[in-house]
Amino acid sequence: MKRVMVIGFGLGGLSLAKNLIREDPDAEITIVGDERPYVRHKLRLTIAGRDISVPTDKLEASGVRIIDGRAVKIKREQREVVLETGEALPYDYLVIATGAEPSQPPVPGGELTMGYRKIGDIERLREASPSRVAIVGASLVALHAADTCIHLGAEPHVIVRSRLVRKSLEPELSQELEERLSRVGVVFEKGKVKRITEDGVEIDSKMVEADLTIAAMGVSPEVELARDCGIELEGGWVIKVDRRGQTSDPRVYAVGDAALAYNPITGKPEYLAIGGAAAIMAFNAARAIAGKRGMMRTPRYIKDVFLGGNYLVSVGFTSPEAEKAGFEVDRVELRDTRWGDRAFFVFERESRKLLGFSSVSSRDIGEASVEAMRGVVRRKRVEELVGEVS
């Protein structure tokens, strides 16, 4: 019987346990986490009293042991994990699913910001009862934070250096989304952050006044445990893994925001930090631990909705990102189709094979988003999805 220890109870750790129960029913699974799992991208719904927690009763009924607490040390030679209580738990296989924390802006006053990643952050925002909030960053998290602010009666000022969600949307769609969100109360400020004070954020030569500032400009992987026990890191900041999630120690795997994933188009490692990727990484690691072959690929696939019913879908590369990766690209724009109000397919010029898709719409495009994702992952020709393209 394999003893499998999981550190972290976010989506990666939760998915690992669920998959391993199916792949190896005899495995003895223990999860250590300082938070019970919940659907992180639905944080804003807690304002209306929505319960976003993920039930764990089925896990426990399957024999999974859940420890509410923190792991403070990994002893690889002894194959043990030490808890903050001093208890040492043995393992045959270890899965690091420690996630990530919001990055602070690297400017004077960066430490004055708060994050937007945990239920506690929503509670802190509610208790502060701000009238104006500055949000540093142009990410999906920034837009979730803006959505939350409006529902709390605060005016969000989103500070954008270049354009909205630039790794996920074509430039025209970034502008489209900005215009849509501006109409429902989001204020966009353009400029580079110089410093942050108790009174707001200085950008270029302007001061954006705010009662509170949220940092939403990316995350930093939680890799302290891995670093301290000698697990190899890529560039010193994220856990290096193979396609199955195995680290430099064959007995240790890493999934989710603490580790690299693999781009299914380039075959190269890439940092994704999105929920869908964490779930697939966990599936692959569970199969590997169970001694089974076969893996799923991890595309950059995002589907979200913001204020006023503004739906966003993104798969794979945008055209600027594809060009950075060395592809010669072309694209086709579609309006008012099953792909959304406005959508773009990005494809390789010579082979016509798909590289990416992005869409902004006032409605959920449903199955079309899954079809686009499959088309990109399977490298279908653009004509297979949209017909002849001139």
N, C-alpha and C positions, 0 to 999 in steps of 0.2 A: 504494500500500500504506500503510495507516494504521499509525503507530507509537503503540502504546497502553502507557503506563506505569502500573503499579498500585503504590501504596505501601501495604503491609500485606498479610500473608499469613494472616489469620484466615479465618473463614467467608465474609465479604463479598468479600475479595480473591480467594479460591479460586473462589467461585461466579462472580464476574465473568469470570475467565479461562476457566472451563469453558463458560459461556454464549457468550462472544465467539468462541471457537473454532467453535462451531456456527453462530452468526449471521453471522460474517464470517471464513471460513476463511483469507483472505489477510492478516488483520491480523497485525502483528508485535508480540507481547506480551512485556513485561518486567515481572517482579514483584520488588519489593525488600521484604524483611522480615527482622526480627531473630529470628523464630521460624518454624520449619516448621509447617504446619497440623496441628491435631489437634482431636478432638471435645471441646470445652471442657466441655460439660455432663456428660461422663463421666469427669471428673477423678478421682472417688473410686474408679473401677475400677482405677486404676494401683496401688493398694495391694496388690491381688491379682496384680499382674504383668501386667495386661491392657495390650496395646498399643493406644493410642487415636489414634495418628498416622494421618494421611490420606496415602496413597501419592500421589506426584507424578510417577511415571514416565510415565503417559499424557500428562500436560501437557507434559513435556519431549520426549516422542516426537512431540508435535504441533508442536514448534518453540518452545514457550514458554521464555524465558530466565529463570532464577531466580537472583537475587543474594542471598546471605545477608549481610545488613548493614543499615545504617540510612541513611535519607534525612535530611539535615539542613537542606535549603533547597529551596524551589520558586522558580524564576525565571520568572515568567509571561511577561514581555516576550520573553525569549529562548526560551520553551517548553523549559525544561531543569529537571531534578531533580539536585541536587548530593548526592553520597553522602558519608559520613564519611571516605572515603579521599581526597576532593577531586575524584573523577571526576564529570564533568557528563554526564548522559544526556539526549538530546533526545526530545521527544514531540510527537505531533500531538494526542493526547487523554490526559488524566491522570485517574486515578481514585484518590481519597483513601479508603482503607479502614483507617485507623489505629486503629480500635477505641476502647476506653475503659479506664480504670484504676479500681480500687476507690476509693470516696470515703472519706476519713478522717472519723471522728466529730468534729463541730465543738465539742469540749469540751477542757478541759485534759488533756493526756496522749494526745490522739488520735493523735499520731505514734508511740505505742508499739504500735499495732495492726499486724497483718499482714493481707494480703489473702487471698482464696481465688479465684484466677482463672487461675493458670498452673501448669504442672507443677512449676516451682520452688517454688511455695507448698506443694504436697503433700510435696515432699522436705524442706522446712524444718520442716513440721509433724511429719513422721516422725522427723527428727533431734532435735527438741526433746523428744520422748517425754513429753508432759505427762500428768498424771493427771486434771486438770480444765481445761476450756477454756471461756472466756466468748466468746459469739458475739453481737455487737451487730447487731441487725437482724432483721426478720421476713420476709425475702425468700426466694425459692426458693434462692438461693445460701446463705443461712443454714442452710437445711435440708439442702442438700448437704454443707455443712461439718459439721453435726451427725452426719450419716450417716457421714462419713469418720472423725470422732473416735471414734465407737462401734466402728468396725472396727479402729481403732488401739488400742483398750482405754482410751480416755479418756472421761470423763464430760462431755458437752456441756451447757452452761447457755446457752440461747438467750434473750436479753433482748428482750422485746417491749413496745413502748410502747402500741400499740392492739390489733391482732390480726394473725394470720398471713396473709401474702400477700393483703392487703386489696384490692388492685386486681384480683385474679384470682378471688377466691372470695366467694360470698355469706357474710354474717356467720355463719350457722349452720354452713357448711362449714368456715370457719376454726376454729371451736370443735371440730367433728368431727375435723378433722385433728390439732389439738393433743392431743385426748384419745387418738387412735390412737398418735401418736408418743410420748406420755408413757408409754404401756404398754410401749414397747420401749426405754426408757432415756433419752429426751431430757427434760431438766429445763427447764421454762419459768419465766422470771423476769419479772414485770410491773413496769414502771416506766420513768421517764425517766432516761437516763444523765446523771450530773452530772460525773464525771471518771473518768479511767482511770489506773491506777498499775501498777507492776511486779507488784503483788500481786492485781490484779483490777479490777473495775469497780464504782464507786459509783452506785447507782440510788436516787433519792429519799433515804431515810434508812437504806438497807441497803447492805452491801458484799457483792458476789458475788465470792468468792475464786476465783482462777484462776492457773494457771501461765503462761498465754498467752491473748491476746485477739485474736480475728479480727473484722475489720470487714466486715460483709455488709449494708450499708444503702444499696446503690445504687452507681452508677458515675459517673465524670466523663469526658465525651468527650475524646479526645486530639485537640485542634484547634490545637496550637501552630504546626504547619507552615502550616495554612490561614490562621490569624490573621496570621502574620508576612508572608505574601505578599499580604494584602489581600482574601482571599476573605470574603464577607459571612457573618457569624455571626448567628444568632437569639438575641437577648438576651445576646450576648457569650460564650455558652458552648457552642453546638452549631452545626454547619454548616447553613446554610439552603439548601434544595434545592427544585426543583419536583417534580412527580409522577414524572418520569423520572430524578431524581437529579442533574439539572444544577444547578450552583452559579451564583453571580453572574458567573462567567467561563464562556462557552459551551464552552470547550475543557476545562473541569474538571468532573468529576462526583464525588460522594461517596456512599458506601454504608455500611451497617452501623451500628455503635454510635457513630460519629463524627458522624452526620447525623440529621436529622429524617426521619420517614416520614409517610405520609398515612393518616388513619383512614378506612376505606371507608364507615363509617356517617355520619360528620359531614362528610367531605370536607376536614377541617381538618388541618394539620400536627400531629404528635404524636411524642414521643420514646418509642420502644419498647424498644430495646436487648435484643432477643431474636433467637435464631438464625434462626428461620423468616422473620422480617421482613428480616434481612440478605440471605438467599438471594433473596427476591423483589425487593428493591431492586437487587440485582446483576443479576438477569434483566432488569429494566426498563432499567437503565443500559446494559447490553450491547446491547440492541435499539436504543436511541437512538443509541449510538455507531456502530452498523452502518447507521444511516439507515432503520430500520424503525419502523413504527407498531405500536400495540397494547401494552397493559400489563397486568400482573397487579395485583390489589389486595392491600394488606398488612394483614391482620387481626391483632389481638392473639390469637395462637393458641399455647397452651402445653399440652404433654403431658409428664408426668413421673411418676417412681415413686420412693418413698422406703422407708426401713427397714420390713421386715416385709411388703412387697408392698402399700404404700398408694399407689394411683394417683390422680393429679390431672389433670383436663382443664379448661381455661378458654379461652373464646372471647369476644372482644368485651367488652362492658360488664358489670359487676356492677350491681345495682340502685342502690346508693349512687352509683357513678360515673356511671351514666346520668342520675340526677337532677341531679348536678352539671353535666352537659353540657346540661341544660335540657329533658330529656324527662320527660313524665308516664308513669310506668311501672307495670306490674303484673308478676306472676311466677307461675309454677306450680312446685310441688315434686313430684318423682317419687321413689319409693322402690322398690328392688329390681326395676328394669326393665333393659332393654337399655342404658339411659343410665347405669347404675351403681347402687351401693348407695344413694346419695342424690345427687340432682341438681336443679338449678334452671334453668328457662328464663326469661329476662327479656325482656319485650316492651313495645312502645309501647301504651299503654292504648287509644287510639282506633283506630289503624290495625291493631292486633294484630300488627304486624310485629316480627320478632325483633331484639333488641338484644344479647343475650348468653346464654351458657350456661356453667355450671360444675358439676363433678362430683367427688366423692370416692368411691373404691371400693376393694375388696380384690382387684379383677381388672381386667385391661386391657379396656376397652370396645370396642376395635378400631375397626371401620368406623363405629360410631356417632359417634365423636369427629369424624371427617371429615364425616359427614353434618350434624352440628351446626354445624361451621365453615362449610360451604357454605350452610346455611340462614341463618346470621347475615349472611354476606357478601352473599348474594343477597336479603336482607330478605324472607324468606318469612314468611307468617303462622304463628303458633305452632301453629294447628290442623293445618297441613300436616305437622308432624313428630310431634305427640303426640296428635292427635285433638281432640275437643271439650273445651274448657276452661270450667269454670263461673266 
